[in-house]
Amino acid sequence: TSGTISGSVEITGNISASGGITASDIWASGDIHAVGNITFEAGAGGTVTLGDSAADNVVFGADVQSSIIPDASDSYDLGSTGQRWNNLWMSGSITANGGPHSILSATTIDVDAEGALTLDGGSITIGGDADVAIDVDSSTFDLDASGALTMTSTTMAFDPSSTFDIDAAGAVTIDGSAITIG
């Protein structure tokens, strides 16, 4: 059977519905307020939609207590060029597959590693976009090359505060119009 009720209805107890529920006046004039647990189940292969335009907002006043996992890999974004997230606070590991990956900073990028920091790739370029100074401060600087080690500069100065040691299994060649040692 079907029927229409005008006015307010107050029900104490459970409400069970085996068909669809339509609440058309909610869109125009009211809110839904529920106390207790709420479960939305779309059924087998269904979809739960929150909002119907970019003018709608979803606001969390509670903590998220589950993983947020996309339905398909490489299909959905978190933010956009025009609508970016602000700070990202994480702990654990970061995995970013695919690429290219770009990290831009208006000031400083600071990478601190408790253990070793490894950069590995087909080639590594530091300071390739501009004529920038590279400053390496370290108690020990060890540079190993399985092939030729080439340093190109119009001016090259070595000013060790204690010992400067060059070891080579083969010849050491220094070419120049003026070489000063000591």
HUPE-V984758 format. One record per residue. N is the residue number from 0. SS is DSSP state (@ for helix, = for strand, . for the rest). OMEGA is omega as a letter, one per 40 degrees, with the letter a starting at -180 (NA if undefined). BURIAL is 1 if it has 9 or more other C-alpha atoms within 8 Angstrom, else 0. Layout:
n & ss & omega & burial
N & SS & OMEGA & BURIAL
N & SS & OMEGA & BURIAL
This chain:
n & ss & omega & burial
0 & . & i & 0
1 & . & a & 0
2 & . & a & 0
3 & . & i & 0
4 & . & i & 0
5 & . & i & 0
6 & . & a & 0
7 & . & i & 0
8 & . & i & 0
9 & . & a & 0
10 & . & i & 0
11 & . & a & 0
12 & . & a & 0
13 & . & i & 0
14 & . & i & 0
15 & . & i & 0
16 & . & a & 0
17 & . & i & 0
18 & . & i & 0
19 & . & i & 0
20 & . & i & 0
21 & . & i & 0
22 & . & a & 0
23 & . & a & 0
24 & @ & i & 0
25 & @ & a & 1
26 & @ & a & 0
27 & @ & a & 0
28 & @ & a & 0
29 & . & i & 0
30 & . & i & 0
31 & . & i & 0
32 & . & i & 0
33 & . & i & 0
34 & . & a & 0
35 & . & a & 0
36 & . & i & 0
37 & . & i & 0
38 & . & i & 0
39 & . & i & 0
40 & . & a & 0
41 & . & a & 0
42 & . & a & 0
43 & . & i & 0
44 & . & a & 0
45 & . & a & 0
46 & . & i & 0
47 & . & a & 0
48 & . & i & 0
49 & . & a & 0
50 & . & i & 0
51 & . & i & 0
52 & . & i & 0
53 & . & i & 0
54 & . & i & 0
55 & . & i & 0
56 & . & i & 0
57 & . & a & 0
58 & . & i & 0
59 & . & i & 0
60 & . & a & 0
61 & . & i & 0
62 & . & i & 0
63 & . & a & 0
64 & . & i & 0
65 & . & i & 0
66 & . & i & 0
67 & . & a & 0
68 & . & i & 0
69 & . & a & 0
70 & . & a & 0
71 & . & i & 0
72 & . & i & 0
73 & . & a & 0
74 & . & a & 0
75 & . & a & 0
76 & . & i & 0
77 & . & a & 0
78 & . & i & 0
79 & . & i & 0
80 & . & a & 0
81 & . & a & 0
82 & . & a & 0
83 & . & i & 0
84 & . & a & 0
85 & . & a & 0
86 & . & i & 0
87 & . & a & 0
88 & . & a & 0
89 & . & i & 0
90 & . & a & 0
91 & . & a & 0
92 & . & i & 0
93 & . & i & 0
94 & . & i & 0
95 & . & a & 0
96 & . & i & 0
97 & . & i & 0
98 & . & e & 0
99 & . & i & 0
100 & . & a & 0
101 & . & i & 0
102 & . & a & 0
103 & . & i & 0
104 & . & i & 0
105 & . & a & 0
106 & . & a & 0
107 & . & i & 0
108 & . & a & 0
109 & . & i & 0
110 & . & i & 0
111 & . & i & 0
112 & . & i & 0
113 & . & i & 0
114 & . & a & 0
115 & . & i & 0
116 & . & a & 0
117 & . & i & 0
118 & . & a & 0
119 & . & i & 0
120 & . & i & 0
121 & . & i & 0
122 & . & a & 0
123 & . & i & 0
124 & . & i & 0
125 & . & i & 0
126 & . & a & 1
127 & . & a & 0
128 & . & a & 0
129 & . & i & 0
130 & . & a & 0
131 & . & i & 0
132 & . & i & 0
133 & . & a & 0
134 & . & i & 0
135 & . & i & 0
136 & . & a & 0
137 & . & i & 0
138 & . & i & 0
139 & . & i & 0
140 & . & a & 0
141 & . & a & 0
142 & . & a & 0
143 & . & i & 0
144 & . & i & 0
145 & . & i & 0
146 & . & a & 0
147 & . & i & 0
148 & . & a & 0
149 & . & i & 0
150 & . & a & 0
151 & . & i & 0
152 & . & i & 0
153 & . & i & 0
154 & . & i & 0
155 & . & a & 0
156 & . & i & 0
157 & . & a & 0
158 & . & i & 0
159 & . & i & 0
160 & . & i & 0
161 & . & a & 0
162 & . & i & 0
163 & . & a & 0
164 & . & i & 0
165 & . & i & 0
166 & . & i & 0
167 & . & i & 0
168 & . & i & 0
169 & . & a & 0
170 & . & i & 0
171 & . & a & 0
172 & . & i & 0
173 & . & i & 0
174 & . & i & 0
175 & . & i & 0
176 & . & i & 0
177 & . & i & 0
178 & . & i & 0
179 & . & i & 0
180 & . & i & 0
181 & . & NA & 0
